[in-house]
Amino acid sequence: MTDTIKKYLIVGPSWVGDMVMAQSLFIDIKAREPEAIIDVLAPAWTSAMVDCMPEVSELVAANFAHGKLGLGERYRLGKSLRDRGYTNAIVLPNSLKSALVPAIAKIPTRTGFIGEQRWGLVNDIRKLDKVALPMTVQRFIALGLPKDAATRELVSIPAPKLIANTDSAKSVMTQNNLLADKKVLALCPGAEFGASKQWPAKYYAEVAQYYLAQGWRVWLLGSNNDAATCNEINQIAHQSCDVLAGKTTLPQAVDLISRASLVVSNDSGLMHIAAALQIPLVAVYGSTDPGHTPPLSVNHSIARLGLECSPCFKRDCPLEHLNCLNDLQPSRVLELSEGLV
C-alpha cells in the first residue's frame, strides 16, 4: 500500500437507520478515493447492513455493554488495532466513549464533531452547523470532506444501496414457509424509539386488507417488541397475513424486505433498510421530521400531516393526543402507495 492510499476506520452508529445512512459516507469516500480502504467499527449486529455494503472491507466488532464506558475493553481493542495501518478515523457518534478506540489505536487523523469533551481524542474537530447541515446523512458525509469543504453547498448525497443476497433471501422464505407466487406487501409497524413513531395497528390492518383483496401477500415484520402489534394487525385482517415479527434475525429481515413489492413503514430502521434496497416505500412520520432523517431513495412517498405541534421528537406525545398519527388516515397511505406500484 502506497502512502497515497488512505485506510479509514469509521466508528459507526448504534442505530439501524443511522448505520444505513452511514453508507452514503462510504460511497462518497470511494467516489473521491477509489483505492481507499474502509473498515467500520460497530456492534456485531450491524453486520446485517455492513455485509450488504460493498464499499466496506471489514466490520471491526465492538461489543461494548450499552451505556457503559468499558474503558478496559476499549483500550484492549484500540491497542489491537495499532498495527493495521489506519491513516484516518471518522467518529460518527458524538459521545466521548465513541472517540476512545481511534485515539488509543493512535490513528493519525481523527475526525469528528465537537461532542462530550473530546478535545485531544478527536484531533480534527469540526463544529456542527445544524442549519447548514439539517440532515443526519449530510453530517456524516461532511465528516469525510476536508474541513474547508464541509458546507451545505458541497455536500451531495449519494443514496445508500444495500446489496441483498438472493440465495439467502430464498432460504429465509423457505424456512418461514413463505410463498413467492404473488406480489408482497411488507408492513413494518414497529419503532424502537417509542409510541410517537407508531401509526395505529388498526390503520396498518386496513392497508393490509386492501392489498389482500388485490391478491397480494402481506408480511408483518419487526422485532420481538413488535409481535403483539403484528398479531393485532393479523387478527383484524382475519389471520390472512404472515406474522414474522420476532421470528427472524435482522439479516433475515433485510433478505425478506428485498423480496417485497411495496413496504409501508413507520420512521424506523426497517424503513431505512427498505429505502436502501430501493423497494417502493411509503414512510409514515409522526413526531419526527423527514427533513432530518428521510428515506434516501427515489421511489418513496412520505405520509405526514405536518401539524403545528410536530415534529416534537418526543417518545410520547406531550399533548397526550398523538394526532400527528391518529389523524393520518389509511386512505392517504393507500393513495400514496398506489402511486408507487
HUDAQUI-V524517 format. One record per backbone hydrogen bond with DSSP energy under -0.5 kcal/mol. CO is the residue of the C=O (numbers start at 0). NH is the residue of the N-H. E is the energy in kcal/mol with one decimal. If there is no record, write none. Layout:
co = <CO:CO>
nh = <NH:NH>
e = <E:E>
This chain:
co = <1:3:5:5:6:6:7:7:8:8:9:9:10:14:15:16:17:18:19:20:20:21:21:22:23:24:25:26:27:28:32:36:36:37:37:38:39:39:40:41:42:43:44:45:45:46:48:49:51:51:52:57:57:58:59:61:64:69:70:71:72:73:74:75:76:77:78:80:81:85:86:87:88:89:89:93:94:95:96:96:98:99:100:101:102:107:108:108:109:109:110:111:114:117:117:120:121:123:125:125:127:128:134:135:136:137:138:139:139:140:141:145:145:146:148:150:150:151:153:155:161:163:164:165:166:167:168:169:170:171:172:173:182:183:183:183:184:184:185:186:187:190:193:194:195:196:199:199:200:201:202:203:204:205:206:207:208:209:210:211:216:217:218:218:219:219:221:222:223:225:226:227:228:229:230:231:232:233:233:234:236:240:241:241:243:243:248:249:250:251:252:253:255:256:261:262:263:264:265:267:268:269:270:271:272:273:274:275:279:280:280:281:281:282:282:283:286:286:287:288:288:291:294:297:298:300:300:301:302:306:314:316:321:321:322:324:326:328:328:329:330:331:332:333:334:335:336:336>
nh = <4:5:7:36:86:87:9:38:10:89:11:40:91:18:19:20:21:22:22:23:24:24:25:26:27:28:29:30:31:32:35:7:38:56:57:9:41:59:11:61:45:46:47:48:49:50:51:52:53:162:55:39:59:60:41:63:67:73:74:75:76:77:78:79:80:80:81:83:84:107:108:8:110:10:91:115:98:98:99:100:102:103:104:106:105:109:88:110:122:123:90:125:116:120:121:122:119:111:113:127:129:132:138:139:140:141:142:142:143:143:144:148:149:149:150:153:154:154:155:157:163:165:168:169:170:171:172:173:174:175:177:176:216:185:260:261:186:218:263:220:265:193:196:197:286:198:202:203:204:205:206:207:208:209:210:211:212:213:215:214:184:241:186:220:243:244:245:225:226:229:230:231:232:233:234:235:236:238:239:237:239:242:219:243:246:247:252:253:254:255:256:257:258:259:185:281:187:283:267:271:272:273:274:275:276:278:277:161:262:282:300:264:283:284:302:266:311:312:289:291:292:135:296:299:280:282:302:303:284:309:195:319:324:325:326:327:328:331:332:333:334:335:336:337:338:338:339:340>
e = <-1.3:-0.6:-0.5:-2.4:-2.3:-1.9:-0.5:-2.5:-0.6:-1.8:-0.8:-2.6:-1.9:-2.3:-2.0:-2.3:-1.7:-0.6:-1.4:-1.5:-0.5:-0.8:-1.6:-2.9:-2.2:-2.5:-2.3:-1.9:-1.5:-3.0:-2.0:-3.6:-0.5:-3.2:-0.8:-2.8:-0.7:-3.3:-2.6:-1.9:-1.8:-2.0:-1.5:-1.7:-2.7:-2.3:-1.7:-2.0:-0.7:-2.3:-1.7:-2.5:-0.6:-0.8:-1.7:-1.2:-1.9:-2.6:-2.6:-2.3:-2.3:-2.8:-2.7:-1.8:-0.8:-1.0:-1.3:-1.6:-0.5:-0.6:-1.4:-2.3:-3.1:-2.6:-0.8:-1.4:-0.5:-1.5:-1.0:-0.6:-1.2:-2.9:-2.6:-2.0:-1.3:-0.6:-3.0:-0.5:-0.7:-2.5:-3.2:-2.7:-1.9:-0.7:-2.6:-0.6:-1.1:-1.5:-2.3:-0.6:-0.8:-2.2:-1.8:-2.0:-2.3:-2.5:-1.3:-0.5:-0.5:-1.5:-1.3:-2.1:-0.8:-0.8:-2.3:-0.7:-1.0:-0.6:-1.1:-0.5:-0.7:-0.7:-2.3:-2.1:-2.1:-2.4:-2.1:-2.1:-2.5:-1.5:-3.0:-1.4:-2.9:-0.6:-2.6:-1.4:-0.6:-2.7:-2.2:-2.6:-1.8:-0.9:-1.7:-1.8:-1.9:-0.8:-0.7:-1.8:-2.5:-1.4:-1.9:-2.7:-2.8:-1.8:-2.0:-2.6:-2.0:-0.7:-2.5:-1.6:-3.0:-2.9:-3.0:-0.6:-2.8:-0.7:-1.9:-1.5:-1.4:-2.5:-2.6:-2.0:-2.3:-2.4:-2.3:-2.2:-2.0:-3.1:-0.5:-1.5:-0.8:-0.7:-2.9:-0.7:-2.2:-0.6:-2.2:-2.2:-2.0:-2.4:-2.6:-1.8:-1.5:-1.6:-2.8:-2.5:-2.4:-3.1:-1.3:-1.7:-2.1:-2.6:-2.2:-2.4:-1.6:-2.3:-1.5:-1.3:-2.3:-0.5:-2.2:-2.3:-0.5:-0.5:-3.0:-1.0:-0.6:-2.6:-0.5:-1.8:-2.0:-2.2:-1.2:-0.6:-1.7:-2.5:-0.5:-0.7:-2.5:-1.7:-2.0:-1.1:-1.5:-3.0:-1.9:-1.2:-1.0:-1.2:-1.1:-2.8:-2.1:-2.2:-2.5:-2.2:-0.8:-0.6:-1.8:-1.1>
